[in-house]
Amino acid sequence: MSTLRSVVFAVLCVLAGPVISQTYPTRPVKIIVGFPPGSATDIIMRLVADQFSTSMGHPFIIENKPGAGGSVGTAQAKDAAPDGYTLVAAGSGPFGINPAIQPRLPYDAIKDFELIANIVLTPQLLVVGAQSPYQSLRELVAAAKGHPGEIPYASLGNGSTSHLTMEAFQAAAGIKLNHIPFKGSTDAQAQILGGGIPLMSDTVPGVLAQVKAGKLRAIGVATQKRSQFLPQVPTVAEQGYPGFESVGWIGLAAPAKTPSTILDRLNSEIRKMLADPAVKVRLNALAFEPVGDSREEFTEFVKSEIVKWTRVAKDSGARLD
């Protein structure tokens, strides 16, 4: 009899899957964002929340929990009930870089979460101030080789994507620069614009306006193909460093063991959102590159990013204690 009950229960669970997907959600859903309001991750998640609230019939509410490069909010999401009513922004910082540089990270980016989809990419762009003497990546590298460790570069903080991008580039170019970390893009850019520091790496969305205004000079985009937003700027790879790539990304995740039917529904909603012409226009205006991959593809991508940044951190000694 117990065997029969087990079989019946298993069948009911299978049959209930589509029902859960069709009825979810039945109440408000929280999306935890490990960064402050106005950040790139926050902007994308608010777009997601707006779209989901309309398409799924219940409010999706953003809860900002900044701190430790996104780790604070991500750790909180890990401990939420795996019922689809707490989601978390899965960005390159907390899910790709922090596992590589934080020795006491309070979560496992793969084991503690279900990765739903990658939503957008935010490629890194190497820029110098308009008053900088460096007109190209080649000139910068030549100067750095002539003055090892003397040329400073700004980053968005120790252990940030901008920091590790420059560490990876130094290794590729065989040069040594002087890292000066700041608390975010605004502070770092102020130093470049003011001429105090000549160089930094930041996202294309983060610096595009200043580049177009002529206040910053873009000398290399860290993607395999040129950016659609700055097609005149050569890639780092085509300037003599084949394979060089550093791309930020922003996706969505849920606590481990969240039902697959809910995860599939959310993935489907993301793809539908990215196919919306109005959303495409909005993302293009913000210089974000849409993705919309499968759950499996996103999971494999995050695993590969952790491997890549772990190697960069090990080679450079970058850590965030």
C-alpha positions as CSV (number, residue, x, y, z in Angstrom):
1,M,0.0,0.0,0.0
2,S,2.8,2.4,0.9
3,T,4.4,1.8,-2.6
4,L,1.0,2.6,-4.2
5,R,0.7,5.8,-2.2
6,S,4.2,6.8,-3.3
7,V,3.4,6.2,-6.9
8,V,0.2,8.2,-6.7
9,F,2.0,11.1,-5.0
10,A,4.7,11.1,-7.7
11,V,2.1,11.2,-10.4
12,L,0.2,14.0,-8.7
13,C,3.4,16.1,-8.4
14,V,4.0,15.7,-12.1
15,L,0.5,16.7,-13.0
16,A,0.6,19.6,-10.6
17,G,3.6,21.1,-12.4
18,P,1.7,22.7,-15.2
19,V,-0.9,24.0,-12.8
20,I,1.7,25.7,-10.6
21,S,3.1,27.3,-13.7
22,Q,-0.2,28.6,-14.9
23,T,-1.4,29.9,-11.6
24,Y,2.0,31.4,-10.4
25,P,2.1,34.0,-9.0
26,T,-0.9,34.4,-6.8
27,R,0.7,37.2,-4.6
28,P,3.4,39.8,-4.8
29,V,7.0,38.6,-5.7
30,K,10.1,40.2,-4.3
31,I,13.3,40.7,-6.3
32,I,16.4,41.3,-4.2
33,V,18.9,43.6,-5.8
34,G,22.4,43.6,-4.1
35,F,23.1,47.1,-5.3
36,P,21.8,50.6,-4.6
37,P,19.0,52.3,-6.5
38,G,20.2,53.8,-9.8
39,S,22.9,51.2,-10.4
40,A,22.9,49.3,-13.7
41,T,21.5,46.2,-12.0
42,D,18.8,48.1,-10.3
43,I,17.8,49.7,-13.6
44,I,17.4,46.4,-15.3
45,M,15.6,44.7,-12.4
46,R,13.1,47.6,-12.3
47,L,12.4,47.1,-15.9
48,V,11.9,43.4,-15.3
49,A,9.6,44.2,-12.3
50,D,7.5,46.5,-14.4
51,Q,7.1,44.1,-17.2
52,F,6.4,41.1,-15.0
53,S,3.9,43.0,-12.9
54,T,1.9,43.7,-16.1
55,S,2.4,40.3,-17.9
56,M,1.9,38.1,-14.8
57,G,-0.9,40.0,-13.0
58,H,0.7,40.5,-9.6
59,P,3.3,43.1,-8.3
60,F,7.0,42.4,-8.6
61,I,8.7,44.5,-5.9
62,I,12.4,45.6,-5.9
63,E,14.2,45.3,-2.5
64,N,17.6,46.9,-2.6
65,K,20.1,45.2,-0.3
66,P,23.5,46.7,-1.2
67,G,26.8,45.7,0.3
68,A,30.0,43.7,-0.3
69,G,29.8,43.9,-4.1
70,G,26.3,42.4,-4.1
71,S,27.0,39.6,-1.7
72,V,24.8,40.9,1.2
73,G,21.6,40.8,-0.8
74,T,22.6,37.6,-2.6
75,A,23.2,35.8,0.7
76,Q,19.8,36.9,2.0
77,A,18.1,35.5,-1.1
78,K,19.8,32.2,-0.6
79,D,17.9,31.7,2.6
80,A,14.5,32.5,1.2
81,A,11.8,29.9,0.7
82,P,12.2,28.2,-2.7
83,D,8.7,29.0,-3.8
84,G,9.2,31.6,-6.5
85,Y,8.2,34.5,-4.3
86,T,11.8,35.7,-3.7
87,L,14.1,36.2,-6.7
88,V,17.5,37.8,-6.9
89,A,19.4,39.8,-9.4
90,A,22.2,37.5,-10.7
91,G,25.0,39.8,-11.9
92,S,28.6,39.3,-12.9
93,G,29.7,40.7,-9.6
94,P,28.0,38.6,-7.0
95,F,27.7,35.5,-9.2
96,G,30.9,35.6,-11.3
97,I,33.6,37.6,-9.6
98,N,32.8,37.4,-5.9
99,P,33.2,33.6,-5.9
100,A,36.7,34.2,-7.2
101,I,37.9,36.9,-4.9
102,Q,35.9,36.5,-1.6
103,P,37.4,33.7,0.4
104,R,34.5,33.6,2.9
105,L,31.6,34.1,0.5
106,P,28.3,33.2,2.4
107,Y,26.8,31.4,-0.6
108,D,27.6,29.2,-3.5
109,A,26.6,30.8,-6.7
110,I,25.8,27.5,-8.4
111,K,24.7,25.2,-5.6
112,D,22.5,27.6,-3.7
113,F,20.6,29.0,-6.6
114,E,18.6,28.2,-9.7
115,L,19.8,30.3,-12.6
116,I,16.8,31.5,-14.7
117,A,18.2,33.6,-17.6
118,N,20.9,36.1,-18.6
119,I,19.0,39.3,-19.4
120,V,21.6,41.8,-20.6
121,L,25.4,42.2,-21.2
122,T,27.4,45.2,-20.2
123,P,30.8,45.1,-21.9
124,Q,33.8,46.7,-20.4
125,L,35.4,49.7,-22.2
126,L,38.9,51.0,-21.5
127,V,38.8,54.8,-21.5
128,V,41.2,57.7,-20.8
129,G,40.5,61.4,-20.2
130,A,40.2,63.7,-23.1
131,Q,43.3,65.5,-21.9
132,S,45.3,62.3,-21.6
133,P,48.4,61.9,-23.9
134,Y,47.4,58.3,-24.8
135,Q,45.6,58.2,-28.1
136,S,45.5,54.4,-28.4
137,L,46.0,51.2,-26.5
138,R,49.4,50.8,-28.1
139,E,50.6,54.2,-26.8
140,L,49.4,53.3,-23.3
141,V,51.2,50.0,-23.3
142,A,54.4,51.6,-24.6
143,A,54.3,54.2,-21.8
144,A,53.6,51.6,-19.2
145,K,56.5,49.5,-20.3
146,G,58.7,52.5,-20.1
147,H,57.5,53.3,-16.6
148,P,56.5,50.1,-14.8
149,G,54.1,50.5,-11.9
150,E,53.9,54.3,-12.3
151,I,50.8,54.9,-14.4
152,P,47.7,54.8,-12.2
153,Y,44.3,53.5,-13.2
154,A,41.0,54.0,-11.4
155,S,38.5,51.2,-10.7
156,L,35.0,51.1,-9.3
157,G,36.4,49.4,-6.2
158,N,38.7,46.6,-5.1
159,G,37.5,43.3,-6.6
160,S,35.1,45.0,-9.0
161,T,34.7,43.9,-12.7
162,S,36.6,47.1,-13.7
163,H,39.5,46.2,-11.4
164,L,39.8,42.6,-12.6
165,T,39.4,43.7,-16.2
166,M,42.5,45.9,-15.8
167,E,44.4,43.1,-14.0
168,A,43.6,40.7,-16.9
169,F,44.8,43.3,-19.4
170,Q,48.0,43.9,-17.5
171,A,48.7,40.2,-17.7
172,A,47.9,40.1,-21.4
173,A,50.0,43.1,-22.2
174,G,52.9,42.3,-19.9
175,I,52.7,45.6,-18.1
176,K,52.4,46.8,-14.5
177,L,50.0,49.7,-13.6
178,N,49.1,51.3,-10.2
179,H,45.6,50.4,-9.1
180,I,43.6,53.2,-7.4
181,P,40.2,51.9,-6.2
182,F,37.2,54.2,-5.7
183,K,33.6,53.7,-4.4
184,G,31.7,53.4,-7.7
185,S,31.7,54.7,-11.2
186,T,30.9,58.3,-10.3
187,D,33.9,58.8,-8.1
188,A,36.2,57.0,-10.5
189,Q,35.0,58.9,-13.5
190,A,35.5,62.2,-11.7
191,Q,39.2,61.5,-11.3
192,I,39.5,60.7,-15.0
193,L,37.5,63.7,-16.1
194,G,39.5,65.9,-13.8
195,G,42.9,64.6,-15.1
196,G,44.0,63.2,-11.7
197,I,44.2,59.7,-13.1
198,P,44.5,58.9,-16.8
199,L,42.8,55.5,-17.2
200,M,40.0,53.2,-16.2
201,S,37.8,50.4,-17.3
202,D,34.0,50.8,-17.0
203,T,30.9,49.4,-18.7
204,V,29.8,50.8,-22.0
205,P,26.5,52.0,-20.5
206,G,28.4,53.7,-17.7
207,V,30.7,55.8,-19.8
208,L,28.9,56.1,-23.2
209,A,27.5,59.6,-22.6
210,Q,30.9,61.0,-21.6
211,V,32.6,59.3,-24.6
212,K,30.0,60.8,-27.0
213,A,30.5,64.2,-25.3
214,G,34.2,64.0,-26.0
215,K,35.1,64.1,-22.3
216,L,36.4,60.6,-22.3
217,R,38.4,58.8,-25.1
218,A,37.6,55.1,-25.7
219,I,40.7,53.2,-26.6
220,G,39.5,49.6,-26.5
221,V,36.2,47.6,-26.0
222,A,36.7,44.3,-24.2
223,T,34.5,42.2,-26.5
224,Q,35.3,39.9,-29.4
225,K,33.2,42.1,-31.8
226,R,33.0,45.9,-31.8
227,S,30.2,47.4,-29.8
228,Q,27.1,48.5,-31.7
229,F,27.1,51.6,-29.6
230,L,30.7,52.6,-30.4
231,P,31.5,50.9,-33.8
232,Q,34.5,53.1,-34.4
233,V,36.3,51.9,-31.3
234,P,38.5,48.8,-31.9
235,T,38.3,45.9,-29.6
236,V,41.2,45.0,-27.3
237,A,41.5,41.7,-29.1
238,E,42.0,43.3,-32.5
239,Q,44.8,45.5,-31.1
240,G,47.1,42.6,-30.5
241,Y,45.5,40.7,-27.6
242,P,43.4,37.9,-29.2
243,G,40.8,36.3,-27.1
244,F,40.7,39.2,-24.6
245,E,37.2,39.7,-23.3
246,S,35.5,41.2,-20.2
247,V,31.8,41.5,-20.2
248,G,29.5,42.2,-17.3
249,W,26.1,40.7,-17.2
250,I,22.8,40.9,-15.4
251,G,20.4,37.9,-15.0
252,L,17.8,36.5,-12.7
253,A,18.0,33.7,-10.2
254,A,16.0,31.9,-7.5
255,P,16.8,30.0,-4.4
256,A,17.9,26.4,-5.0
257,K,15.0,23.8,-5.3
258,T,12.5,26.4,-6.6
259,P,10.1,24.3,-8.8
260,S,11.2,23.9,-12.4
261,T,7.8,24.9,-13.6
262,I,8.1,28.3,-12.0
263,L,11.7,28.7,-13.3
264,D,10.5,27.8,-16.8
265,R,7.7,30.3,-16.6
266,L,10.1,33.1,-15.5
267,N,12.5,32.2,-18.3
268,S,9.7,32.4,-20.8
269,E,8.6,35.8,-19.5
270,I,12.1,37.1,-19.8
271,R,12.3,36.0,-23.4
272,K,8.9,37.5,-24.1
273,M,10.0,40.8,-22.5
274,L,13.2,41.0,-24.6
275,A,11.2,40.4,-27.8
276,D,8.9,43.4,-27.0
277,P,9.8,46.3,-29.4
278,A,9.3,48.9,-26.7
279,V,11.8,47.1,-24.4
280,K,14.3,46.8,-27.2
281,V,14.1,50.5,-27.8
282,R,14.6,51.2,-24.0
283,L,17.5,48.8,-23.7
284,N,19.1,50.3,-26.8
285,A,18.8,53.8,-25.4
286,L,20.5,52.6,-22.2
287,A,23.3,50.8,-24.2
288,F,22.5,47.3,-22.8
289,E,22.8,44.3,-25.0
290,P,19.9,41.8,-24.6
291,V,20.5,38.1,-24.2
292,G,17.5,35.9,-23.1
293,D,19.2,32.5,-23.1
294,S,17.9,29.2,-21.6
295,R,18.3,28.2,-18.0
296,E,20.9,25.6,-19.0
297,E,22.9,28.0,-21.1
298,F,23.0,30.6,-18.3
299,T,24.1,28.1,-15.8
300,E,27.0,26.9,-18.0
301,F,27.9,30.5,-18.7
302,V,28.1,31.5,-15.0
303,K,30.3,28.4,-14.3
304,S,32.7,29.5,-17.1
305,E,32.8,33.0,-15.7
306,I,33.7,31.8,-12.2
307,V,36.5,29.7,-13.7
308,K,37.8,32.7,-15.7
309,W,37.8,35.2,-12.9
310,T,39.2,32.7,-10.4
311,R,42.2,32.4,-12.8
312,V,42.6,36.1,-13.1
313,A,42.3,36.6,-9.3
314,K,44.9,33.9,-8.7
315,D,47.4,35.3,-11.2
316,S,47.0,38.9,-10.0
317,G,46.6,38.2,-6.3
318,A,43.3,40.2,-6.2
319,R,41.3,39.4,-3.1
320,L,38.4,41.0,-1.2
321,D,38.8,40.0,2.5
